[in-house]
Amino acid sequence: MRKLNLLIASALTAAVAFNTPEPASADMGAASNSDNTRENKQEQPTADQQKENTADRKITQKIRRAVMKDKSLSSYAHNAKIITRNGKVTLKGPVRTEKEKNVIENAATQVVGKENVTNELEVTPSK
């Protein structure tokens, strides 16, 4: 039994030694720093910052219903992010065409007015 335990321990030690990743090359230098906290901080609202007050939720619901009702839009457009904070709407995410971008913006504009809509939708054509 002791020999078996020694054999297993040796095998595990060898497996760990041979599976150790190579050290990073010196060429990578400071650019390899994986701490990108500063780059990830955003001034613009994100979907998780949607306000939960009744007025903002109702605005988002009205816009989402109008977008979902339009069956000519792609699934990308149907899944665009609609973020409402204090009556101001931000639209984010990919859409397939400029027309889809305009349709979603118009839906939001009809609910809150042009001055309260920030359109950050990006046209990303299908490949």
N, C-alpha and C positions, 0 to 999 in steps of 0.2 A: 504494500500500500504506500509505503514511504517513497519507493522508487517512482510510483505512478504520480504522486504529488509533485516530486521534483521534476519529473518529465513535463507535467502540465505547466508548472511555474516557469520552466525554461522556455517552453513553447510560447507562452504569453509574453515573456520578456522579449523574445526574439521578434514576435509580431509587432509589439509596440515599437521596438527599435527600428524595424524596417518600414513602418508606416508613419514615421515622424516626418512632417512636411519640411521641405528645404527652407533655410532661412531666407528672408527677403534680401534681394540684391541691394548693394550699396547705391546702385544707379537710381533707385526709387526716391531716396532722400526724403525730404520733408513733404513731398507731394503725396506720400502714401498715408498720411495722417487720416484716419477714418472718422475723426470727430468733425462732422459737418453741421454742428448744431446751429451755427450762425447762418449758414446758407438755408437751413430749413425754416428759420423764423420768417414768417410772412406778415406783411401788413394787411394784405387783402383777406377778406373772409373766406373761410373754408366751410365745407358742408357740415362739419361737426359744430360749427358756431351758429347754426340756425337758432334763432330765438324761439323760445317755447311759449311766448305770450300769445294769447288768443288772436289778436289782430295780425301778427306776423304769420302765424300758422294759417289763418284763413287766406291771406294773400298768396302764400305758397301753394295752398290747395287749389285756388282758382286758376293760377297759372298752370299748374301741373295738369289739371283737368283739361284745359284748353289744348295743351301740347299733346296729351294722350288721345284726345278726341280726333286729332288730325292723323288719319291712317296713312297719309302719303309720306309721313316722316319716317326716317330710318330708326332702327332700334337705338343707334347712337344718340339721335336727337331726342327720342323718348326718354333716354336716361340722363339727359343733361342735368347738371346740378342747378337747383334754384334755391338760392340762399337769401332769406329775408331777415334783415336786422333793422329794427326801428323804422319800418315802412320803406326801406331802401332795398332794392333787389339786385343781386349779383348773379349773373348767368355764367356758368363755367362748364368746361368739358368739350370733347370732340363732337363735331357734327360732320356729315358727309359733304354738304354743299353750302354755298353762300345763301341760297334760298332758304335752307333749313335754319341757318343762323338768323336770318331776317324774320322768319315765321315765329320763332321762339321769342325773339326780341319784341315783335309786335304783340304777341300774347301778353307779355309782361307789361308792355306800355299801356295796353288797354285796361289793365288792372290798377296800375299805380302811377301812370304818366311817364313820359319820356325822361323827365329830369330825375326820376327816381330809379332808373335802370342803368346798370353798368354791365355791358355785354363783353364778356371775356371768352366767349365761345370760340373755338378754333376749328377751322375747316381742315379736315383730314380725309381726303378722298380714299375710297377703297382701293386696294391693290389688285 
